[in-house]
Amino acid sequence: MNHAHPTPTCSAKSMSTHRKKAIAIEALSKSKTQTRISEENGVSRKFVRKHRDGAKAAVNDHFCERDEAILFTIDVTAAWIEKLVIALGLIARASFREIIYFIDTMFDHSISIGTVSSIFRSAIKSAKVENSKEDLSRIKITANDELYHLNKPILNGLDIRSLYCYLLSYENKRDEETWAIHLLDAQEKGLNPDVMVSDEGNGLLAGHIADCI
């Protein structure tokens, strides 16, 4: 006599985490065959085996003997990976390819150069919003200069006492007008130093004089 199996109430894609756990536990207990479990839940035997093996690995990992105590655990989410990418770039000064290699080696997780670039572009937008709120009124001694990248100038300004970089702008030119615009923007945020240290760059000096007039 054939017995009809219960009609499954949900598919594998829409199945809740609680239900998946129940399937894994049931498969581990071997109280029913994998075929019976798959039929009762409307999923494939491959689905049952996958969660059974995952649960088994978790149990083995929990009870395995370790040489060293675990200091802490972290949930590696997409948002956490983004923070790690920014930290590796800004703190470790790693290149895009070094960041990709580090994440693939340490977390067995692949990301593309395009993804890394997108993360930094998004961070730059957020940083610009935060930088627009900064108060530069307490800066009394500044050091301004020009760096170069790919033969283009990067205008930068530094607070001597705190080493805070209040200006870092990639530009096409380093003339009087470009410097004056950035110094004026900083002035609107409260920048009014007693002393400005710089070399004898014509654009920088002329821009500073124009800003002070």
DRENFI-775582 format. One record per atom (N, C-alpha, C): residue in one letter; x, y, z. Coordinates in steps of 0.02 Angstrom, whole numbers, padded with zeros to 5 digits, always signed. Atoms other than C-alpha are relative to their C-alpha. Example, Ala and Ser with C-alpha at 12.3 -4.5 7.8 and 13.67 -1.06 7.14 Angstrom:
2
A+00045-00059+00000
A+00615-00225+00390
A+00045+00060+00000
S-00042-00059-00003
S+00684-00053+00357
S-00039+00055+00037
END
This chain:
213
M+00042-00060+00000
M+00000+00000+00000
M+00044+00062+00000
N-00040-00061+00005
N+00070+00169-00052
N-00026+00053+00047
H+00018-00055-00046
H+00072+00311+00073
H+00018+00066-00033
A-00013-00066+00029
A+00057+00488+00007
A+00042+00041+00049
H-00042-00043-00042
H+00191+00604+00070
H-00032+00067+00008
P+00029-00066-00011
P+00144+00773+00144
P+00020+00048-00056
T-00014-00049+00052
T+00133+00913+00018
T+00048+00052+00027
P-00048-00050-00025
P+00285+01027+00036
P-00030+00069+00001
T+00030-00066-00009
T+00243+01201+00097
T+00042+00056-00029
C-00042-00052+00029
C+00390+01296+00022
C+00056-00030-00040
S-00055+00023+00041
S+00530+01280-00104
S+00067+00014+00035
A-00066-00010-00030
A+00716+01278-00069
A+00019+00073+00003
K-00019-00070+00004
K+00737+01460-00121
K-00034+00042+00054
S+00037-00040-00048
S+00603+01526-00005
S-00001-00030+00070
M+00001+00036-00064
M+00637+01406+00138
M+00035+00041+00055
S-00028-00038-00056
S+00671+01486+00307
S+00062-00035+00028
T-00061+00028-00031
T+00835+01462+00400
T-00018-00053+00052
H+00022+00048-00052
H+00742+01373+00541
H-00017-00067-00032
R+00019+00061+00035
R+00672+01246+00417
R+00062-00037-00026
K-00062+00031+00025
K+00844+01217+00340
K+00038-00034+00056
K-00033+00030-00058
K+00916+01184+00513
K-00034-00066+00019
A+00038+00060-00018
A+00778+01058+00547
A+00016-00057-00048
I-00017+00051+00051
I+00817+00967+00384
I+00069-00028+00013
A-00069+00021-00013
A+01003+00963+00425
A+00004-00046+00061
I+00000+00040-00061
I+00971+00894+00600
I-00032-00068-00012
E+00034+00063+00016
E+00851+00764+00534
E+00044-00045-00042
A-00045+00040+00041
A+00977+00708+00404
A+00058-00028+00041
L-00054+00023-00044
L+01114+00696+00536
L-00023-00057+00045
S+00026+00051-00046
S+01004+00592+00650
S-00012-00067-00034
K+00012+00060+00039
K+00972+00466+00510
K-00065-00036+00019
S+00064+00029-00017
S+00796+00440+00574
S-00043-00013-00062
K+00034+00010+00064
K+00737+00451+00394
K+00053-00001-00055
T-00046-00001+00056
T+00820+00422+00227
T+00001+00069-00032
Q-00005-00064+00034
Q+00880+00570+00125
Q-00055+00008-00052
T+00054-00003+00050
T+00752+00525-00008
T-00065+00020+00033
R+00062-00016-00035
R+00610+00532+00118
R-00001+00073+00022
I-00005-00070-00022
I+00670+00698+00188
I-00010+00048-00058
S+00006-00044+00059
S+00686+00775+00015
S-00071+00002-00026
E+00070+00003+00025
E+00511+00717-00035
E-00047+00038+00047
E+00044-00033-00049
E+00431+00781+00125
E+00008+00076-00001
N-00013-00072-00001
N+00510+00952+00106
N+00002+00032-00069
G+00003-00027+00067
G+00498+00971-00081
G+00067+00026-00025
V-00067-00021+00021
V+00686+00985-00107
V+00037-00060-00028
S-00039+00054+00028
S+00819+00883-00194
S+00042-00035+00053
R-00045+00035-00046
R+00929+00753-00110
R+00067+00037+00006
K-00061-00040-00002
K+01077+00863-00157
K-00007+00056+00051
F+00013-00053-00049
F+00999+01003-00053
F+00006-00028+00071
V-00002+00031-00066
V+00979+00885+00095
V+00073-00016+00019
R-00070+00017-00014
R+01159+00823+00080
R+00042+00061+00015
K-00038-00062-00009
K+01226+01000+00067
K-00007+00025+00072
H+00010-00027-00067
H+01147+01056+00231
H+00019-00051+00054
R-00024+00050-00047
R+01184+00890+00317
R+00076+00006+00009
D-00073-00006-00003
D+01369+00907+00273
D+00021+00065+00033
G-00016-00064-00031
G+01369+01091+00325
G-00009-00004+00076
A+00013+00007-00072
A+01293+01048+00494
A+00053-00046+00033
K-00051+00046-00026
K+01415+00904+00517
K+00067+00035+00009
A-00063-00037-00004
A+01563+01017+00480
A-00001+00049+00058
A+00006-00048-00055
A+01498+01147+00604
A+00007-00035+00068
V-00005+00038-00063
V+01481+01014+00741
V+00072-00021+00012
N-00070+00021-00007
N+01655+00946+00707
N+00046+00058+00018
D-00040-00059-00015
D+01728+01121+00709
D-00010+00023+00072
H+00015-00022-00068
H+01642+01160+00874
H+00036-00044+00052
F-00028+00046-00049
F+01711+01006+00962
F+00073-00019-00013
C-00070+00018+00014
C+01884+00998+00883
C+00046+00033+00052
E-00049-00026-00047
E+02034+01024+00994
E+00047+00048-00036
R-00042-00051+00030
R+02133+01181+00957
R+00061+00012+00043
D-00062-00015-00037
D+02312+01221+01004
D-00004+00067+00035
E+00005-00067-00029
E+02267+01402+01038
E-00073+00019+00011
A+00068-00023-00013
A+02114+01483+01113
A-00019+00053-00052
I+00025-00050+00047
I+02007+01586+00994
I-00008+00066+00035
L+00004-00066-00032
L+02027+01770+01035
L-00068+00032-00013
F+00065-00026+00017
F+01870+01825+00943
F-00020-00025-00069
T+00025+00018+00066
T+01761+01789+00793
T-00034+00061-00031
I+00031-00056+00035
I+01692+01907+00661
I-00047-00027-00053
D+00046+00017+00055
D+01547+01902+00539
D+00025+00036-00062
V-00027-00029+00061
V+01623+01930+00368
V-00057+00012-00049
T+00054-00020+00044
T+01488+02023+00273
T+00028+00042-00057
A-00021-00043+00056
A+01495+02124+00112
A+00023+00068+00025
A-00018-00065-00029
A+01499+02284+00216
A+00068-00004+00035
W-00064+00009-00035
W+01644+02215+00319
W+00057-00003-00050
I-00050+00005+00053
I+01741+02172+00161
I+00016+00070-00027
E-00011-00068+00024
E+01717+02352+00101
E+00044+00040+00048
K-00041-00034-00050
K+01790+02419+00264
K+00072-00026-00003
L-00067+00029+00003
L+01936+02299+00248
L+00038+00027-00061
V-00030-00027+00061
V+01970+02359+00069
V+00026+00071+00013
I-00020-00069-00015
I+01975+02541+00128
I+00059+00001+00048
A-00054+00003-00049
A+02086+02497+00277
A+00065-00022-00031
L-00061+00024+00033
L+02210+02401+00170
L+00029+00054-00045
G-00024-00052+00044
G+02220+02545+00048
G+00028+00060+00036
L-00020-00061-00035
L+02234+02688+00173
L+00052-00013+00055
I-00045+00013-00056
I+02324+02607+00320
I+00062-00039-00023
A-00056+00041+00024
A+02430+02472+00237
A+00029+00025-00066
R-00021-00028+00064
R+02445+02573+00076
R+00010-00054-00053
A-00003+00055+00048
A+02414+02415-00025
A-00029+00022-00067
S+00027-00013+00066
S+02385+02423-00212
S-00065-00039-00010
F+00062+00036+00013
F+02222+02363-00288
F+00013-00075-00005
R-00014+00071+00010
R+02301+02198-00340
R+00023-00033+00065
E-00020+00027-00065
E+02379+02174-00168
E-00060-00010+00045
I+00062+00007-00039
I+02209+02202-00087
I-00038-00062-00023
I+00035+00058+00027
I+02130+02073-00203
I+00035-00065+00022
Y-00038+00059-00019
Y+02269+01947-00166
Y-00007-00015+00074
F+00007+00009-00072
F+02255+01974+00022
F-00067-00031+00017
I+00067+00025-00015
I+02067+01946+00027
I-00010-00071-00026
D+00007+00068+00027
D+02077+01793-00085
D+00040-00050+00041
T-00042+00045-00040
T+02218+01718+00020
T-00027-00012+00070
M+00021+00006-00070
M+02148+01754+00193
M-00072-00022+00008
F+00072+00015-00008
F+01961+01733+00162
F-00029-00044-00055
D+00024+00041+00056
D+01951+01628+00003
D-00060+00032-00033
H+00055-00039+00030
H+01842+01765-00069
H+00029+00043-00056
S-00026-00036+00058
S+01867+01840-00242
S-00038+00065-00013
I+00029-00063+00022
I+01837+02021-00288
I+00041+00027-00058
S-00033-00025+00060
S+01880+02113-00448
S+00031+00069+00011
I-00028-00067-00003
I+01982+02269-00479
I-00056+00052-00006
G+00057-00045+00007
G+01820+02352-00534
G-00038+00010+00066
T+00035-00005-00065
T+01740+02313-00365
T+00041+00041+00049
V-00043-00039-00045
V+01890+02382-00269
V-00003+00073-00019
S+00003-00069+00024
S+01887+02539-00376
S-00067+00033+00019
S+00066-00025-00018
S+01700+02559-00347
S-00006+00016+00074
I+00001-00010-00073
I+01723+02543-00158
I+00035+00065+00018
F-00037-00061-00014
F+01853+02682-00158
F-00037+00062-00026
R+00038-00057+00027
R+01747+02796-00269
R-00058+00017+00047
S+00055-00011-00046
S+01601+02774-00150
S+00025+00032+00065
A-00030-00028-00061
A+01715+02811-00001
A+00019+00073-00009
I-00019-00070+00015
I+01777+02970-00085
I-00061+00045+00004
K+00062-00040-00003
K+01598+03033-00104
K-00020+00012+00072
S+00018-00007-00071
S+01563+02999+00080
S+00049+00046+00036
A-00050-00042-00032
A+01727+03081+00131
A-00010+00074-00017
K+00011-00069+00020
K+01686+03238+00033
K-00056+00032+00041
V+00055-00025-00041
V+01523+03256+00129
V+00024+00016+00070
E-00026-00011-00068
E+01613+03237+00296
E+00050+00057+00001
N-00050-00054+00002
N+01755+03353+00244
N-00032+00069-00005
S+00034-00065+00006
S+01631+03490+00203
S-00023+00027+00067
K+00023-00020-00066
K+01584+03494+00387
K+00058+00017+00047
E-00057-00008-00045
E+01761+03511+00456
E+00010+00073+00022
D-00015-00066-00029
D+01812+03657+00567
D+00076+00009+00002
L-00072-00011+00005
L+01985+03725+00525
L+00024+00061+00040
S-00016-00062-00036
S+01982+03873+00644
S+00057-00007+00050
R-00052+00009-00050
R+02105+03796+00767
R+00069-00010-00030
I-00065+00008+00033
I+02243+03776+00638
I+00037+00067-00001
K-00038-00063-00006
K+02376+03908+00673
K+00063+00002-00044
I-00060+00003+00043
I+02526+03848+00571
I-00012-00052-00055
T+00012+00046+00055
T+02505+03771+00399
T+00063-00010-00042
A-00052+00014+00049
A+02623+03690+00274
A-00034-00021-00064
N+00032+00014+00064
N+02566+03695+00093
N+00053-00018-00052
D-00048+00021+00051
D+02651+03610-00053
D-00037-00035-00057
E+00027+00035+00058
E+02626+03517-00217
E+00034-00067-00008
L-00026+00066+00017
L+02646+03332-00248
L-00018-00014-00072
Y+00014+00015+00070
Y+02641+03250-00418
Y-00017-00074-00010
H+00019+00068+00018
H+02555+03096-00487
H-00018+00000-00074
L+00010+00003+00073
L+02561+03051-00673
L+00008+00070-00031
N-00017-00067+00025
N+02636+03223-00704
N-00054+00052+00012
K+00051-00049-00018
K+02486+03311-00628
K+00008+00018+00074
P-00011-00021-00069
P+02494+03414-00468
P-00056-00020+00048
I+00047+00011-00054
I+02410+03368-00305
I+00013+00054+00052
L-00008-00054-00048
L+02385+03523-00199
L-00016-00025+00070
N+00013+00025-00067
N+02399+03487-00015
N+00018+00051+00053
G-00011-00044-00057
G+02391+03580+00149
G-00001-00040+00064
L-00009+00039-00061
L+02444+03517+00321
L+00001+00045+00061
D-00005-00034-00065
D+02417+03573+00500
D+00064-00026+00033
I-00066+00020-00027
I+02594+03572+00573
I-00006-00036+00067
R+00003+00028-00068
R+02542+03532+00751
R-00032-00069+00002
S+00035+00064-00003
S+02421+03388+00721
S+00016-00046-00059
L-00014+00035+00062
L+02483+03335+00548
L-00064-00018-00038
Y+00063+00011+00036
Y+02302+03341+00490
Y+00004+00030-00070
C-00001-00023+00069
C+02289+03355+00301
C-00068+00030-00018
Y+00063-00033+00014
Y+02154+03484+00268
Y-00012+00012-00074
L+00007-00009+00072
L+02187+03494+00082
L+00039-00054-00037
L-00033+00050+00042
L+02226+03357-00043
L-00042-00006-00064
S+00042-00005+00061
S+02162+03394-00218
S+00042-00012-00063
Y-00033+00018+00063
Y+02213+03316-00384
Y-00023+00049-00054
E+00018-00053+00046
E+02217+03456-00512
E+00038-00005-00067
N-00035-00005+00064
N+02266+03493-00692
N+00053+00055+00000
K-00046-00057-00003
K+02354+03654-00645
K+00018+00015+00073
R-00021-00021-00067
R+02448+03728-00496
R+00011+00076+00000
D-00010-00072+00007
D+02428+03911-00541
D-00033+00038+00057
E+00027-00045-00052
E+02374+04060-00436
E-00074-00011+00011
E+00073+00006-00006
E+02188+04040-00472
E-00020-00065+00035
T+00018+00065-00029
T+02182+03855-00428
T+00016-00002+00075
W-00017-00003-00071
W+02274+03881-00263
W-00047+00046+00038
A+00042-00049-00034
A+02170+04034-00220
A-00069-00027+00013
I+00067+00029-00009
I+02006+03940-00245
I+00000-00048+00059
H-00002+00049-00055
H+02059+03799-00127
H+00012+00034+00067
L-00013-00036-00063
L+02127+03918+00004
L-00061+00039+00022
L+00062-00036-00017
L+01967+04019-00004
L-00051-00048+00029
D+00046+00051-00026
D+01865+03860+00021
D+00018-00018+00072
A-00023+00016-00068
A+01971+03820+00174
A-00014+00057+00047
Q+00014-00059-00041
Q+01949+03997+00237
Q-00073+00002+00021
E+00072+00002-00016
E+01760+03974+00231
E-00015-00052+00054
K+00007+00049-00054
K+01785+03826+00349
K+00035+00023+00063
G-00031-00028-00061
G+01876+03938+00473
G+00075+00004-00002
L-00073-00002+00003
L+02056+03924+00413
L+00025+00072+00000
N-00030-00067-00005
N+02151+04080+00468
N+00066-00005+00039
P-00062+00014-00037
P+02329+04029+00513
P+00041+00062+00014
D-00046-00054-00016
D+02456+04140+00595
D+00062-00004-00045
V-00060+00011+00041
V+02597+04063+00491
V-00016-00051-00054
M+00006+00048+00054
M+02600+03978+00321
M+00070-00016-00026
V-00066+00022+00021
V+02756+03877+00279
V-00006-00031-00070
S+00001+00028+00068
S+02793+03839+00096
S+00067+00012-00035
D-00059-00016+00040
D+02926+03838-00038
D-00016+00063-00041
E+00010-00061+00038
E+02939+03975-00168
E-00038-00012-00066
G+00040+00014+00059
G+02816+03901-00293
G-00042+00061-00018
N+00033-00062+00021
N+02746+04045-00394
N-00076-00003+00008
G+00072+00007-00004
G+02568+03981-00404
G-00025+00001+00072
L+00018+00004-00070
L+02560+03938-00219
L+00005+00068+00034
L-00010-00065-00033
L+02630+04105-00160
L-00050+00052-00025
A+00047-00049+00029
A+02524+04207-00280
A-00072-00016+00022
G+00067+00020-00022
G+02368+04108-00232
G-00012+00019+00073
H+00006-00018-00071
H+02402+04137-00047
H-00008+00075+00008
I+00004-00072-00003
I+02428+04323-00074
I-00069+00024-00023
A+00066-00020+00027
A+02269+04336-00179
A-00055-00018+00051
D+00049+00019-00049
D+02173+04244-00044
D-00001+00047+00060
C-00005-00043-00058
C+02235+04363+00090
C-00023+00072-00015
I+00019-00070+00017
I+02190+04522-00005
I-00074+00011+00014
END
